[in-house]
Amino acid sequence: MNKKIAIIGSGFSSLAASCYLAKAGYNVSVFEKNAHLGGRARQLKKEGFTFDMGPTWYWMPDVFERFFGDFGKKPSDYYSLDKLDPAYQVYFNKYESISIGNTLEKICEAFERQEKGSAGKLKKFIKRAEENYKVAITDLVYNPGVSPLELITPETIKNIGQFFNTIKSMVRKEFKNKQLIQILEFPVLFLGAKPSATPGFYNFMNYADFGLGTWHPEKGMYSVIEAMVNLAVSLGVEIHLNKKVTSIHVKDQVAGGLFFDKDFTAADIILSGADYHHTETLLRKEHRGYSEGFWQKKTFAPSSLLFYVGFNKKLKNIAHHTLFFDVDFDLHAKAIYDDPKWPENPLFYASFPSVTDNSFAPEGKESGTFLVPLAPGLNDTDELRAYYFEIIMSRFESVTGQNVKNDILFKESFCVNDFIKDYNSYKGNAYGLANTLTQTAFLRPKLKSKKIKNLYFTGQLTVPGPGVPPSLISGKLAADLINKHHK
């Protein structure tokens, strides 16, 4: 009889793992606490508008191709992709903005206009980033984080200095223009740490940005979730909604199944794609691999204040992805990482998918998602949400030169309290555990429980780290490890 695997959660990593495990012959069931699939990658639909509530950036398309390729499929079997041009637009004030085009040549031209001689420097910088990307994908991110020896290859030894350098120092060594520096430092925010705390090797994210480009799946990121669900079901995976796990049954250091509010499911192996810290609270203390003190000392990626806004008109001077860097980048980063508090003058990001995809808004209207990065664990109230909405809407109007407040049909918000309630997220973080030097690879929480023989973890708090592509990889790594120990 095939071994039965119970998977907690239905985010990218859980769905990826379910596919690999079902293909390997296991009897796989996925249990999702909410009424929707996809974890953070869910959608909000209201009054004819659609919003991707979680991830909105489709980067590293090769990782998606590799995932579907492992099952003899292609992304195009499930959804179509458009390469965005511009990939995104960055505003520095009302009069200054830079559009990042869909080719490196276009980006070099934009850089050269800002800083003479920067085009040549950028080509060399991205060449190094491409080399690091190949090393990361070939030698590093598809390793399970079991041993430091995973990091030792001829290529990583050659590049060892970059692990003790930082993104900030690497960028600022080559570029002097403040605006270009901000653009080059921006991608590491996806890794959840300040540029000054992110190892220089991670400049491979700049290649993911400028080299591979920014894409949009038709009908949004949820199309990827739907594709993965379809693949999983075709492989025999059973999926259950509204199944909140209340505890994990353990006897003699072996997990026997999952308790829910009203019933119990037996399992030979348990894999959790839910929040790692939360999953361990489903165990008795003696069965937990990490103490509360461990989690409290870790550097977590930011939380977010999000607004989903329906506009009663088409907006001007915006791109599909638009960044507002019209305030001090370093001060906002300090409010996230050094002195956690609500930022006085927040940077923010806005996504207007209806610029590209008509399915996101009724004709003549605009769908807008606004995101303010925040320190996790902050006090979250309706009054604070309203206060910050007014701040960013006023700035948005000023910078883009248009009036929009009177054209807002509705807005919905999502913040720290919601990340905790909906996803059991530790301190309401949005992106997981930051990829700092001391939280990279084998130094991250393990895929396999230290105490329970048949309990495993996957997702953004373990290897390889935060983001959608790493979550797909994490699902594969967890499945491979289960196969290694139980097949």
N, C-alpha and C positions, 0 to 999 in steps of 0.2 A: 504494500500500500504506500502511495506517495506521502511524504511528510507534509503536514499541514503548517503553513506559515500565516500568521496574523500580522498585518501591517497597520500601524496606527497612523492616521493622517493620509491626505490625498493630494499633497503638494507635488511639485516637480520631482523631488527626490524619491518620494514614496511610489509615485506612479512609474518612474523609471525602474526602480528596484522590482516592482511587481511584474513588469514585463520580462526582465531578465530571469527572475526566479520561475515564472510560469514557463518560459521557454526551456528552462533547465529541468522541468518535470515536476516541480512542487505544486501542491494544491494551495493556491494563494487567495487570501481574502483581505480586502482593504476596508478599514473601518474609519469613517469620517464623522467627527462630532457635530459638524454643521449640516445645514440642509443643502449645501452646494459643494461641488468638487473643486479641487485646485488650490486649497489652502489660501495663501495670500493672493494668488493669481485668479481671483474671482472677478465677476463683472457686476456692475450696477446698471440696471435698466429703469429709466423713468421718463414718462411723457415723451416717448419716442427717441430719447437720448440714450447712448451707451457709454459707459466708462470702464476702462480697465482699472480696477481698484488697487492693484498691486503693481507688478512689473509693467513698464511701458516701453523699455528699450530692448530691442532684439539685436544683440551683439554676438560675435563669435559664431557665425552661421555654420562653420565647419564642425562645431561640437554637436549641433542639432543633426547635421547630416550624418555624422558618425553614429549617433544614437539610433536614428531610424535605419541606417545602413546595417546595423547589427541584426536587424530583423528582416533584411531583404527589402526594405522600403526606402522611400525618399520623402523629405518634407513635402514636396510637390504632390505626393499622393494624397495629402490631406489638406494642405492650404497653400495659397500663392503668396509670394513675397515681392515687395517693392523696395528697391534701394532708394532711400530718401535723398533728395537734393533740393535744398541743403540738408545735410544730416541733422544739423541744429544751428540755431542762431544764439549768439551771446550778446546781451546788452550790457554796456558799461555805464551809460547815462543816456539821456534823451537824444543826444546827437551822435553817439558813438556805439557802433555794434559791429560784430564780425560774423559773417556766415561761413560755416564750415561746409565746404562742398563735398561732392561724392567721389572725388579722386584726390590723390596726393598732390597732383599738379595744381589743382584749384586751391588747395589748402596752402601750398607753398606760395602761390601768388598773393593770397590774403595775408600771409605772414610777412612777405617782403614789403607790402604796402605799410605795414606797421613798424617794421624794424629792418633797415637796410642790411643785407647780408644774412638775414635769418633763414631765407629759403634753403641755402646750402647747408646750414647748420641743421635745419629740420630734417632734410633728407638723410643726413648721417645719423641723427638721433633716432629716426624711425627705422633705419636699417638695423641699428643695434637693438631696438625694440622688437623688430621682427625676429632677429636671432634669438632673443630671450623668449619670445613667444613659442618658437619651435622647440627650444629646450624645455619650456614649461609643459607644453602639450605632449612632447615625446618622452621626456624623462621624469617629470615631476608629478603633475596633477592626477595622473592615472595610477598613482601609488596609494596604498591604503593607510599611510601614516603610522605604520607599525614600528618602524625602526629608523634611526637617523641614517643608516646605511643607504636608504632609498635616495638620499640627496647626493650621494657620492657617485658621480659619473665623470668621464673625461670633460664633458662640456660644463658641468656645474663647478668642477675644480677650476677650470679656466676662468669662470665668471664669479669666483667666490667673493671677490672684493665688492661686488654689487650688493651682496647680502648685508654688508656692513656699511654701505653707503645708503643715502636716502633719496627718494624721489625729489624732494625739495632741493637738495644740494646738486643733484645731477641736472635738473632743469635750469637752475639759476647759474650754473657754471657756464651754460651755453647761451642763455637768453637774458636780456636785460629789460625788455619791455614788459611792464607789469601785466598788461592785458594778455600777452602771449603766454606769460608764466601761468596765469590763472587758467587758461585754456588747457595747457599741458598738465597741470596739476589736478584738474577736475576729474579725470577718469578714475583716479585712485579712490575717490569718495565711494565708488561702488564696492571697494574693498573694506570700507568701514573705518578708516583711520586718517589722521592728518598726513599730508605729504611729508612732514618732518619725522613721522614715525613709521612710514612705510618703506621697506627695503627697496633699494634702487632697482633690483631685479624685476620688480613689479611694473617697471615701465613698459612691459609687454602689453599692458592695457592701452598704451598709446598706439600700439600697432593694431590692437582690436578696434580702436576708434578710427584712426586715420588710414590704416591699411586695409582693414576688412569692411569698414563702413557700418552704417546704421540702417537697419531694415525695418519694414513694417509688415507683419502678417495680415492678410486681408481679414477684416472683422476683429482684429486685435490679438493681443497675447493669449486671450482665452481660447483662440483657435488652436494654439499649441496644446493646451490642456485637453481640449476635445479630441485632438488627434491622438494623444497619448492614452486617453480613456478608451477610444475606439480600438487602438492597438492592444491594450491590456485585455479588454473584453474578448477580442478575437483570439487571444492566447489562452483564454479560460479563466481569467481573473474574475472573482466575484467582488462586487463593490456594494458597500452598505452605507447609507447616509443616516444622520441623526443617531449615531452610535457613540455616545460619550463614554470613554473608558474611565472607570472610577478607581480601579486598582489592578495590579498585575499579580496573579497568583504565583507564588514561589514556594517550592518545597525541596529541601536538600540541595540548594543552590541551582535548581532547575526551574525555569518558568513553565507553568502548565497551562496558562491561558489568560484571558482578559475578563474582568468583571465589568459589567455595564450597570446602568441604573436598575435594570430589572432582570437581567439574565447574565449568562456566562458562556464564553466560547473557548473551548479547549484548543490548544495549539502545541505543536512540537517545537516551533521556533517563533520568536516574536521579534519583529523589526519595527522600531519607532522612527517615523519621520516627523513626529511632533517635536515641540521644543524639548531639547535635551534635559534641561533643568527640570521642567515640568514632568517629563517622563519618569525621572528618578524619584519625584515626590509620590509617584504611584507605587513605589516600593517601600518596604520598611527600611529604616535608617541603616541597618547593618548590611543591607543589600545594595546600597548606593555606592557608586564608584567615586563620587566627588562630593565634598562637603559644601555647606553653604558658604563657608569662608573661601573656598576655591572660586566659586562663581562671583563672589563679591570683589575679588581681586582682579578679575579679568576685564580687559578692555572690550566693551561692546560697541558694535556699530550703532549709528544713530537710530533714534525713533523718528517719526515724522508727524507733522500736522498736515493733513490732506483735505482739500476741498474739491468737491465734484460739482461743477457749475454748468447749468444750462443757460445759454445766452440766446436772446430773441433776435439776433442778427449775426451776420458774418463779421468777424473782427479784422482789423487792419494791422499791418506791420508785425505779423507773427509768423512763426514757422511751426511745423508739426511738433518739434521739440524746441523750447525756448528757455534760455537760462538768463536770470537777472542777477548780474554781478555788479550792480550799481552801488553797492555798499562794501565795507571793509571785510574781505574774505577772512583774514586772520582773526579779527574780533569775533566773527560768528563761529569759527572753528574753536576758539578758546571757550566760548559758551557751551560748546558740545563736549569737549574733551578735558579741558583744564579746570574750569570753574563752572560746573554744570548749572545752567539756569536758562530761562527763556531769553533769547537774544534781543537786544534793544533794536537793532536794525538787521533783520534777517535777509540773507540771500534766499532766493526761491527759484523753483523750477516750474515751468508750466508746459503741459502737453495739450495740443489741440489736434487730435487725430482726425477730426472732421475736415481738416485742411487737405488730408490725403484720401480719406476713406468716407464716402457719403453715408455709410451705414451707421456712423456714430452720431448723427444729428439729423433732424428733419430739414428739408430743403430751406435754405436761407437762414439757417441757425448754426450755432457753434457749440461744440462740446469741449469744455475746458477742465483739466485737472491741474490743481496748484499744490505744490509740495514745499514745505519748509522743514529742513533737517533740524532735529532737536536732540538734546541729550536724553537718553533713556531714563525713566524713573521720575520725570518731572511731574509736578502737580498739574492736573489736567481738568479744566472746568469749562463750562459753556461760555462764561464771561471772557476767559482768555482766548478761546477760539474766535469769538466775535470780535475781540479787540485786534487780533492778528489778521483776521479777514479784512478788516477795514484798512489796516496798514498796507497789505500787499495789493489790494484793489486800487488804493490811491496811488501807489507807486506804479502799478501796471498802467493806469490811465496816463500818468505823467510821462513815463518812459516811452510808451508806444503812441502817445499823442492822440488819444481818443477817449470819449466818455462811454463807459460801459455799465456803471452801477444801476442805472435806470432800465437797463436791458436784461437784467438778471431775472430769469423765470423762476429759478430755485437754486438752492445750494444744499449739499449734504457734506458733513464733515466726518473725519476719522482721525483719531489721535491715540495717545498713550493708553488711555483706558480701554479703547476698542481693541488695540493689539493684544492687551491682556485678556479681555473677555472672549474675543473671537478665536485667538490663536494660542492662548496660554503662554504668551511671549514673555520671557524674563525681562522684568522692568519695562515692558512695552517696547522693546527694541524692534526695529523694522527689518534689519538686514542680517542679524546674527552676530557672530563673534568676529571682531576686527582681525585683519591679517597683518598684525605687527610681527616683528622678528621673533619675539618669544611666543607667538601664537600661530606659527606657520608649520605645516606638514605634521611631523610626528609630535610636535608640541601642542597640538590641538586635542580636544577630547576625543577619545578613541571610538572607532566604529563598533568594537566589540566590548561588551560590559566587562569590567574588571572582576565582578563578583558573581554574575549569573552566567552559566555556561552557554545558554542558548538565547541570550538577549543581545540584540544589535541595534545600532543607531545609524541614522543617515540624515543629511540635511546641512543647513548652513552653520550650525554650531560645531560640526566636525569637519573632516577633510572633504574637499580641498578648501572650502570657504564660502563666503557670501556670493550671491548672484544666481541667475537662472542657469547659465551653462555649468558652473560648478555644482549646482544641485543635481543636474542630470548626471554628471560624473560621479557624484557622491552615491547616487542610487546604484550605479554600476559597481562601484567599489564595495558597497555593502553586500550586494548580491554575490559578487566574486568571493568575498570573505566567508559568507555563509556556505557557498559551494565547497570551499576549501576545507571547512571544518565538519560539514554534515553530509556531503554528497556520498 
